[in-house]
Every structure is written in C-alpha cells, then in structure tokens.
Amino acid sequence: MPQTSVHWNPRSRQTLVGVLVWAALLQTPPALSQTNVARGPAPPAPASVPTSAAGSNLRDGQAEARLLAVYKLIAEGRGREALKQAESLASDYPNFQLAQLAVGDLLTARTRPIRRLGDLPEPDSARSIQAATTLEELRTESRQRVDAQRSRPPAHTIPAQFLELSPRSRHAIAIDASRSRLYLFENTPAGLRLVADYYASVGKLGIEKTVEGDQRTPLGVYFITSRLDPATLKDFYGIGALPINYPNPLDLSRGKTGSGIWLHGTPPDQFARAPLATDGCLVLANPDLERILRTVEPRSTPVVIARQLQWVAPHSVQADRKAFEAVLTAWRSAKTEGDMKRLLGFYAPDFQSYRKKPLSEWTSVLQAETRALRGRELHLKDKSYLRWTDSADTMVVTFGEVAEGARTGPVKRQYWTRRGQQWQIFFEGVIG
C-alpha cells in the first residue's frame, strides 16, 4: 500500500460534513431508466469471484468491489481508511478514473466541504467545459455501479428470455442497458447460475440500433460468432473482441442495417468508458473481459441485450416452454411423415433462409430432406429456446436434427413469430 503524508483529521466538522454530502450523492437514483428488478439487500461486492474453471489469476470485478468498499467507508465517515484504500486502488489500477477521483475528493475534503463527486469550480473555458463533461460521465458511471449493487437480481432468478438452454451452451450472457450491466451465467445441470456481473458501456446515442452508423447498441437475442485474435486488433479494442451476429434474421426482416457489433475491451490508458460511449459495441474493462474471453464459446453462447431485464423464477417459464415444445413437436412430426401440406403450414409467407432464399425455393429443400429420411423418425437434439418480445413475439430455436439410426445431423436455427394464435417460421438455416 503506498505511503501518504496526508493525516486525516476525523474531528474536523467541515471535512466530515463534506464527505457525508459526497457519499449521499452516490445514493441518488441513477440517471438512466429504472429496471423492474426487485430491490433487495445489496451484498458487499459484485458476484464476480473467479472460479477454478476460469483460472485463479483473474482479477475480474475486483477493482469495482474495492471502489464500492471505499464508498462504503466514506458513507460511514471513516475517511482515513477510505483514503488509504482509494490510494491503493488507484496505485493498482492507475487508469481507473473513478479511483483517482475518489482520492482527489478525499484529499480535498480535508480542507473544505465536498458538494458533489468530482467537486470542481464551474467551467469557464472550452477546456474546463470538456472536463466538466467528463466529470458528469464519471458521476453517471459511479451511480450505475452503485445502483447495480443496491438492486441485485433476486436469488435463483433468470432473465425471462431464457426458456431453455441446451447443455452445449455452457454459458449465457444477458445485458441490462438501463443498468449498464452485463450478467454472465453458467449453464449447469440444475439450470442457469449467475456467476459474475460487470459494468458495461453501450452506444453513445443509447440502444435500439436500426441503421448503419447510428451509434446505438442493438436490442435482441444474439450469439457470439467468433473470437478475434488480439494480435490483429488495435489497442482501442483492449485485450480482445467477440463479434455478435447483428443483424440477426429478425433485424434483417425489419430492414435494419449495420454490422461490426462486438463485445470488446478498452485501450491500455482507460479502465472503463462512460455508460453511453461506444459506436454501438458493448465495452467492458479488460480484467472483466478476460473472464468472458476464457469462458464463452463462439456460436453456442447466446447474448441477450435488453433495455431492461425481467428477472423471473425458472419454473415460471415452464408453461410457455411446454406450449412451444408442443408446436415444435408437431412440426417435427409433419416432417417425419413427409406431409408437405401440413409441414408448409408452419412456414410464414414471408419466409427467408440464408441468401434470402424464399419459401418457394425452401420448399424444394424440405422435400429433399423428407425424402432423405426414408420414413425414419426425426429427432431434435440439444434444443434451445430463447424468447424475444417487443412489438412482436419471437422464438429463437436451435437444435440438432438427427434421423433415426444416424449418429449426427445438421445443427439448425429457426426464428418463429406468433401471428394471432399461431406460431410460424420466418427463418430457418443450417449453422453447423
């Protein structure tokens, strides 16, 4: 721990008042919109303790946990301890601006009251106006971090989008844009388990991407498509990058454009970015991203990006899962029996596959596939159901299609939409 010549005077009433005012500001509501996560008692640190599977040398979540510990000390009026811990944090993470800001405020609080986080004179020049803008972004980042820990997801709940996840998907990611928060889940035999969560930045102009260059982060159900080699990346992207499949078939059906949406890190001189700071990508601090890079699997790891996550008990989605399972079973039966009229009834008139293949062309594909079955039963293996609900109700379905007696078969992904009381397939394609 670095030595300092500062001697905290706890009997200074002016100093103590300043610190308490500063701490109280951290308890104000966040600047971004609220989510419907039920509030409960906050744990002392984020749920991001490294597991043996991920590696014991990871430092994900530690910087934020230590920052929150400093905030807690400040709120308790324990300024001397807060200063020591803040200086240690700033020494270990010199590019962590919130840590540096805490040190500066705690030193300033020795001489005068602190009215707000990053208490500086009002801007009087272009340079100071820029500094004021940066400070406001840091205040928002601080509030987002604090609020995420004050409003933890209820125990044993999952995002409502995860109806069922195949064992092949060993992890899943969900992002709550309103909280600037990414949640990492492990898919265990007992179901999804939240293992870590991190502060994350989204687009400069917010969310709901529609066109190329709109500086917004897309909303929807996506999948990590690859893991980019860090040696090929500019420093701007930090220690690595994971592209996602924006625009997905639902986006394309809605005429959305753009590409190159990645989950990536930060430059060496920057620990984190402001909550609204990217050109549409999702950005994490490098120590946090390292955990993600070590655990997720391209093609099989889903990434749900929501305006607000709705946390539900796993049993509460069983009815919807079983209802859709019955629809998918009926589709499988029609294909097994080679009943083309009944099978085509499951496909939307505006159906498309890869390369914009319409239903008229897809019909010949289905006919060839049913003939290849030669009367054998068709089995669907390793099924995943991910539901996305906005102006429409969409089901993203992934499964292995294996004929009776065969050892393997194609992995397919379907996008279903509910029109009235009927589910219809508007996209289908082989992904593996």
C-alpha positions as CSV (number, residue, x, y, z in Angstrom):
1,M,0.0,0.0,0.0
2,P,1.5,3.4,-1.0
3,Q,2.5,5.7,1.8
4,T,1.0,9.2,2.1
5,S,1.8,12.3,4.1
6,V,-1.9,13.1,4.4
7,H,-3.2,12.8,8.0
8,W,-6.9,12.5,8.2
9,N,-8.5,14.6,10.9
10,P,-11.8,13.0,11.9
11,R,-12.6,15.8,14.3
12,S,-12.8,18.4,11.5
13,R,-16.6,19.0,11.3
14,Q,-16.2,20.8,8.0
15,T,-14.4,17.9,6.5
16,L,-16.8,15.3,7.8
17,V,-19.8,17.2,6.5
18,G,-18.2,17.4,3.1
19,V,-17.5,13.7,3.0
20,L,-21.0,12.8,4.1
21,V,-22.6,15.0,1.4
22,W,-20.3,13.4,-1.2
23,A,-21.3,10.0,-0.1
24,A,-25.0,10.9,0.0
25,L,-24.8,11.8,-3.7
26,L,-23.9,8.2,-4.5
27,Q,-27.3,7.1,-3.2
28,T,-29.3,9.3,-5.6
29,P,-31.3,7.4,-8.3
30,P,-29.3,6.6,-11.4
31,A,-29.5,8.9,-14.4
32,L,-30.6,6.1,-16.7
33,S,-34.0,4.5,-16.6
34,Q,-35.0,2.1,-13.9
35,T,-35.5,-1.6,-14.4
36,N,-38.1,-3.9,-13.0
37,V,-35.6,-5.9,-11.0
38,A,-36.8,-6.3,-7.4
39,R,-34.7,-4.4,-4.9
40,G,-33.2,-6.3,-2.1
41,P,-30.2,-6.0,0.3
42,A,-27.0,-5.4,-1.5
43,P,-24.0,-7.7,-1.0
44,P,-20.7,-6.1,-0.3
45,A,-19.2,-6.9,-3.7
46,P,-20.3,-7.9,-7.2
47,A,-20.9,-11.6,-7.9
48,S,-17.7,-12.0,-9.9
49,V,-15.5,-14.2,-7.8
50,P,-13.3,-16.2,-10.2
51,T,-13.9,-19.9,-10.3
52,S,-11.3,-22.6,-10.7
53,A,-12.6,-23.3,-14.2
54,A,-11.9,-19.8,-15.2
55,G,-8.5,-19.6,-13.6
56,S,-7.3,-18.3,-10.2
57,N,-5.2,-15.4,-11.6
58,L,-8.2,-13.5,-12.9
59,R,-8.9,-10.1,-11.4
60,D,-12.4,-9.6,-12.8
61,G,-14.7,-7.4,-10.7
62,Q,-12.0,-6.7,-8.1
63,A,-11.5,-3.1,-9.0
64,E,-15.2,-2.3,-8.7
65,A,-15.5,-4.2,-5.5
66,R,-12.7,-2.2,-4.0
67,L,-14.2,1.0,-5.2
68,L,-17.5,0.2,-3.6
69,A,-15.7,-0.6,-0.4
70,V,-14.2,2.9,-0.5
71,Y,-17.7,4.4,-1.0
72,K,-18.9,2.4,2.0
73,L,-16.2,3.7,4.2
74,I,-16.9,7.3,3.1
75,A,-20.6,6.8,3.9
76,E,-19.6,5.6,7.3
77,G,-17.4,8.7,7.9
78,R,-14.2,6.6,8.0
79,G,-12.2,9.0,5.9
80,R,-8.7,7.9,6.9
81,E,-9.4,4.3,5.9
82,A,-11.2,5.3,2.7
83,L,-8.2,7.4,1.6
84,K,-5.8,4.6,2.2
85,Q,-7.9,2.1,0.3
86,A,-8.6,4.6,-2.6
87,E,-4.9,5.3,-3.0
88,S,-4.1,1.6,-3.0
89,L,-6.8,1.1,-5.7
90,A,-5.5,4.0,-7.8
91,S,-2.0,2.6,-7.5
92,D,-3.0,-0.9,-8.6
93,Y,-5.3,0.5,-11.4
94,P,-3.7,3.8,-12.5
95,N,-6.2,4.1,-15.4
96,F,-9.3,3.7,-13.2
97,Q,-10.6,7.3,-13.3
98,L,-13.2,6.8,-10.5
99,A,-10.4,5.6,-8.2
100,Q,-8.4,8.7,-9.0
101,L,-11.4,10.9,-8.5
102,A,-12.1,9.3,-5.1
103,V,-8.5,10.1,-4.0
104,G,-8.8,13.7,-5.2
105,D,-12.1,14.2,-3.4
106,L,-10.9,12.7,-0.2
107,L,-7.8,14.9,-0.1
108,T,-9.9,18.0,-1.0
109,A,-12.4,17.1,1.8
110,R,-9.6,17.7,4.4
111,T,-9.8,21.4,3.6
112,R,-13.4,22.2,2.5
113,P,-16.8,20.5,2.2
114,I,-17.4,18.4,-0.9
115,R,-20.7,19.3,-2.6
116,R,-20.6,16.5,-5.2
117,L,-18.4,13.8,-6.7
118,G,-15.6,15.5,-8.5
119,D,-16.1,18.8,-6.9
120,L,-14.5,21.4,-9.2
121,P,-15.2,25.1,-9.9
122,E,-17.8,25.9,-12.6
123,P,-16.3,25.7,-16.2
124,D,-15.1,29.0,-17.6
125,S,-13.3,27.8,-20.8
126,A,-13.7,25.2,-23.5
127,R,-11.1,23.0,-21.8
128,S,-12.9,23.2,-18.5
129,I,-16.2,22.5,-20.2
130,Q,-14.8,19.3,-21.6
131,A,-13.5,18.4,-18.1
132,A,-17.0,19.1,-16.7
133,T,-18.5,16.8,-19.3
134,T,-16.0,14.1,-18.4
135,L,-16.8,14.5,-14.7
136,E,-20.5,14.2,-15.4
137,E,-19.9,11.0,-17.2
138,L,-17.9,9.7,-14.3
139,R,-20.7,10.6,-11.9
140,T,-23.2,8.7,-14.0
141,E,-20.8,5.7,-14.2
142,S,-20.4,5.8,-10.4
143,R,-24.2,5.9,-9.9
144,Q,-24.7,3.0,-12.3
145,R,-22.1,0.9,-10.5
146,V,-23.6,1.7,-7.1
147,D,-27.2,1.1,-8.2
148,A,-26.4,-2.2,-9.7
149,Q,-25.1,-3.4,-6.4
150,R,-28.0,-1.9,-4.4
151,S,-30.5,-3.6,-6.8
152,R,-29.3,-7.1,-7.2
153,P,-31.3,-9.7,-9.1
154,P,-33.4,-11.8,-6.7
155,A,-31.8,-15.0,-5.8
156,H,-32.3,-18.0,-8.1
157,T,-33.9,-16.0,-10.9
158,I,-33.1,-15.8,-14.6
159,P,-33.8,-13.4,-17.4
160,A,-37.2,-14.2,-18.9
161,Q,-35.8,-14.7,-22.3
162,F,-34.1,-18.0,-21.3
163,L,-36.9,-20.6,-21.7
164,E,-34.5,-23.5,-22.3
165,L,-30.8,-23.7,-23.0
166,S,-29.0,-26.7,-24.5
167,P,-26.2,-28.3,-22.5
168,R,-24.0,-27.5,-25.5
169,S,-24.4,-23.8,-24.4
170,R,-22.2,-23.9,-21.4
171,H,-22.6,-20.2,-20.7
172,A,-25.0,-17.4,-21.5
173,I,-24.8,-13.6,-21.3
174,A,-27.6,-11.0,-20.6
175,I,-27.1,-7.3,-20.7
176,D,-29.4,-4.8,-19.0
177,A,-28.7,-1.5,-20.8
178,S,-30.6,0.6,-18.2
179,R,-28.1,-0.6,-15.5
180,S,-25.0,-0.6,-17.7
181,R,-24.7,-4.2,-16.6
182,L,-23.6,-7.5,-18.2
183,Y,-24.5,-10.7,-16.4
184,L,-22.6,-14.0,-17.1
185,F,-24.3,-17.3,-16.4
186,E,-23.1,-20.8,-16.3
187,N,-25.4,-23.5,-17.7
188,T,-25.4,-26.2,-15.1
189,P,-27.4,-29.5,-14.8
190,A,-29.6,-27.6,-12.3
191,G,-30.1,-24.7,-14.6
192,L,-28.6,-21.3,-15.2
193,R,-26.5,-19.9,-12.4
194,L,-25.3,-16.3,-12.2
195,V,-21.6,-16.4,-11.7
196,A,-20.5,-12.8,-12.5
197,D,-21.7,-9.4,-13.5
198,Y,-19.8,-6.4,-14.8
199,Y,-20.3,-2.7,-15.6
200,A,-20.6,-2.3,-19.4
201,S,-20.8,0.6,-21.8
202,V,-23.3,0.9,-24.7
203,G,-23.7,3.2,-27.7
204,K,-23.3,7.0,-27.5
205,L,-26.9,7.5,-28.6
206,G,-28.2,4.7,-26.5
207,I,-29.9,1.5,-27.7
208,E,-32.2,0.1,-30.3
209,K,-29.9,0.2,-33.3
210,T,-31.7,0.5,-36.7
211,V,-29.2,1.8,-39.3
212,E,-25.5,1.8,-40.0
213,G,-23.6,4.4,-38.1
214,D,-26.4,5.5,-35.7
215,Q,-24.1,4.9,-32.7
216,R,-26.7,2.7,-31.0
217,T,-26.4,-0.7,-29.5
218,P,-28.9,-3.3,-30.8
219,L,-31.6,-5.0,-28.7
220,G,-32.4,-8.6,-29.2
221,V,-31.2,-12.2,-29.0
222,Y,-27.8,-12.7,-30.5
223,F,-24.9,-15.2,-30.5
224,I,-21.2,-14.8,-30.3
225,T,-19.9,-15.7,-33.7
226,S,-16.1,-15.8,-33.2
227,R,-13.2,-14.9,-31.0
228,L,-10.9,-12.3,-32.7
229,D,-7.1,-12.7,-32.4
230,P,-5.9,-9.9,-30.1
231,A,-2.7,-9.7,-32.2
232,T,-4.8,-8.4,-35.1
233,L,-6.7,-5.7,-33.1
234,K,-5.8,-2.1,-32.4
235,D,-5.2,-1.1,-28.8
236,F,-8.5,0.6,-28.9
237,Y,-10.3,-2.7,-28.5
238,G,-8.3,-3.8,-25.5
239,I,-7.4,-7.4,-24.8
240,G,-9.8,-9.0,-27.2
241,A,-13.1,-8.9,-29.1
242,L,-16.1,-11.1,-29.5
243,P,-18.4,-10.3,-32.5
244,I,-22.1,-11.0,-32.3
245,N,-24.5,-11.8,-35.2
246,Y,-26.1,-8.4,-35.6
247,P,-28.1,-8.0,-37.8
248,N,-29.8,-11.3,-37.0
249,P,-32.7,-12.7,-39.1
250,L,-35.3,-10.7,-37.1
251,D,-33.3,-7.5,-37.6
252,L,-33.0,-8.2,-41.3
253,S,-36.7,-8.8,-41.6
254,R,-37.2,-5.4,-40.1
255,G,-34.9,-3.7,-42.6
256,K,-32.2,-2.9,-40.0
257,T,-28.6,-2.3,-41.3
258,G,-25.1,-2.1,-39.9
259,S,-22.5,-4.6,-38.8
260,G,-19.4,-4.9,-36.6
261,I,-21.1,-5.1,-33.2
262,W,-18.5,-6.5,-30.8
263,L,-18.1,-7.2,-27.2
264,H,-14.6,-5.8,-26.5
265,G,-12.2,-4.2,-24.0
266,T,-10.7,-0.8,-23.5
267,P,-7.4,0.9,-24.5
268,P,-4.4,0.5,-22.1
269,D,-4.8,4.0,-20.8
270,Q,-8.5,3.7,-20.0
271,F,-10.0,1.3,-17.4
272,A,-13.7,1.8,-18.4
273,R,-15.7,4.0,-20.7
274,A,-18.8,6.1,-19.9
275,P,-22.2,4.4,-19.8
276,L,-23.0,5.9,-23.2
277,A,-19.7,5.9,-25.1
278,T,-19.4,3.5,-27.9
279,D,-20.3,3.4,-31.6
280,G,-22.7,0.5,-30.8
281,C,-20.5,-2.1,-29.3
282,L,-20.6,-3.4,-25.8
283,V,-17.4,-2.5,-23.9
284,L,-16.0,-4.0,-20.6
285,A,-12.9,-3.2,-18.6
286,N,-10.1,-5.5,-19.7
287,P,-9.9,-7.5,-16.4
288,D,-13.6,-8.3,-16.7
289,L,-13.5,-9.1,-20.4
290,E,-10.7,-11.6,-19.7
291,R,-13.1,-13.7,-17.7
292,I,-15.6,-13.6,-20.6
293,L,-12.9,-14.5,-23.2
294,R,-11.9,-17.5,-21.1
295,T,-15.4,-18.9,-20.6
296,V,-17.7,-18.2,-23.6
297,E,-17.9,-20.4,-26.7
298,P,-18.4,-18.9,-30.2
299,R,-21.6,-20.0,-32.0
300,S,-23.2,-21.5,-28.9
301,T,-23.1,-18.7,-26.4
302,P,-26.3,-16.6,-26.5
303,V,-26.2,-12.8,-25.8
304,V,-29.5,-11.2,-24.8
305,I,-29.3,-7.4,-25.0
306,A,-32.4,-5.8,-23.3
307,R,-33.5,-2.3,-22.4
308,Q,-34.4,-3.8,-19.0
309,L,-34.1,-7.3,-17.9
310,Q,-37.1,-9.0,-16.4
311,W,-35.9,-11.5,-13.7
312,V,-38.2,-14.5,-13.2
313,A,-38.2,-17.8,-11.3
314,P,-37.1,-20.6,-13.7
315,H,-40.4,-22.5,-13.0
316,S,-42.4,-19.5,-14.2
317,V,-41.4,-20.1,-17.8
318,Q,-42.2,-23.8,-17.9
319,A,-45.7,-23.3,-19.2
320,D,-44.5,-21.2,-22.1
321,R,-41.7,-23.6,-22.9
322,K,-44.1,-26.6,-22.9
323,A,-46.6,-24.8,-25.1
324,F,-44.0,-24.0,-27.7
325,E,-42.5,-27.5,-27.3
326,A,-45.8,-28.9,-28.5
327,V,-45.7,-26.7,-31.6
328,L,-42.1,-27.8,-32.4
329,T,-43.1,-31.4,-31.9
330,A,-46.0,-31.0,-34.4
331,W,-43.5,-29.5,-36.9
332,R,-41.1,-32.4,-36.4
333,S,-44.0,-35.0,-36.8
334,A,-45.1,-33.4,-40.1
335,K,-41.5,-33.5,-41.4
336,T,-41.0,-37.1,-40.2
337,E,-44.2,-38.2,-42.0
338,G,-43.3,-36.2,-45.2
339,D,-46.7,-34.4,-45.0
340,M,-45.7,-31.4,-47.1
341,K,-49.0,-29.6,-46.9
342,R,-49.0,-29.8,-43.1
343,L,-45.3,-29.0,-42.9
344,L,-45.6,-25.9,-45.1
345,G,-48.4,-24.7,-42.9
346,F,-45.7,-24.0,-40.2
347,Y,-43.9,-21.5,-42.5
348,A,-44.7,-17.8,-42.9
349,P,-45.5,-16.5,-46.4
350,D,-42.6,-14.1,-46.0
351,F,-40.1,-16.8,-45.0
352,Q,-36.5,-16.5,-46.0
353,S,-33.4,-18.5,-45.4
354,Y,-29.7,-17.6,-45.9
355,R,-29.0,-15.7,-49.2
356,K,-32.6,-14.5,-49.0
357,K,-33.9,-17.9,-50.2
358,P,-37.8,-17.5,-50.3
359,L,-40.3,-20.1,-49.3
360,S,-40.8,-21.2,-52.9
361,E,-37.2,-22.3,-53.1
362,W,-37.1,-23.6,-49.5
363,T,-40.0,-26.0,-50.4
364,S,-37.7,-28.0,-52.6
365,V,-35.1,-28.1,-49.7
366,L,-37.8,-29.5,-47.4
367,Q,-38.9,-32.1,-50.0
368,A,-35.3,-33.3,-50.4
369,E,-34.8,-33.5,-46.6
370,T,-38.1,-35.5,-46.1
371,R,-37.2,-37.9,-48.9
372,A,-33.7,-38.5,-47.3
373,L,-35.4,-39.6,-44.1
374,R,-37.0,-42.6,-46.0
375,G,-39.6,-43.0,-43.3
376,R,-37.2,-42.8,-40.4
377,E,-38.2,-40.9,-37.2
378,L,-36.6,-37.4,-37.0
379,H,-35.2,-36.5,-33.6
380,L,-34.4,-33.0,-32.3
381,K,-31.4,-32.9,-30.0
382,D,-29.9,-30.3,-27.7
383,K,-32.8,-27.8,-28.1
384,S,-32.6,-24.2,-27.0
385,Y,-35.5,-21.8,-26.8
386,L,-34.8,-18.1,-26.4
387,R,-37.8,-15.7,-26.5
388,W,-37.7,-12.1,-27.5
389,T,-40.8,-9.9,-27.0
390,D,-41.2,-6.3,-28.2
391,S,-43.7,-5.3,-30.8
392,A,-43.8,-9.0,-31.8
393,D,-43.3,-12.3,-30.1
394,T,-40.3,-14.2,-31.4
395,M,-38.8,-17.5,-30.5
396,V,-35.2,-18.3,-31.5
397,V,-34.8,-22.1,-31.6
398,T,-31.6,-24.1,-32.1
399,F,-31.4,-27.9,-32.3
400,G,-29.5,-30.8,-33.9
401,E,-31.7,-32.6,-36.5
402,V,-30.8,-36.3,-36.4
403,A,-32.6,-39.1,-38.3
404,E,-33.3,-42.4,-36.5
405,G,-30.2,-44.6,-36.7
406,A,-27.9,-41.7,-37.6
407,R,-25.2,-40.5,-35.3
408,T,-25.1,-36.9,-36.3
409,G,-27.1,-34.4,-38.3
410,P,-27.1,-30.7,-39.2
411,V,-27.5,-28.1,-36.4
412,K,-30.3,-25.7,-37.4
413,R,-31.6,-22.4,-36.1
414,Q,-35.2,-21.3,-36.6
415,Y,-36.9,-17.9,-35.9
416,W,-40.6,-18.3,-35.2
417,T,-43.1,-15.4,-34.8
418,R,-46.5,-15.6,-33.3
419,R,-49.2,-14.2,-35.5
420,G,-52.5,-14.4,-33.7
421,Q,-52.6,-17.8,-32.0
422,Q,-50.3,-19.4,-34.5
423,W,-46.5,-19.7,-34.4
424,Q,-44.9,-19.6,-37.8
425,I,-41.3,-19.9,-39.0
426,F,-40.0,-16.9,-40.8
427,F,-36.3,-18.0,-41.0
428,E,-34.5,-21.3,-41.0
429,G,-31.0,-22.2,-41.7
430,V,-28.1,-24.6,-41.0
431,I,-25.5,-23.2,-38.7
432,G,-23.3,-26.3,-38.2
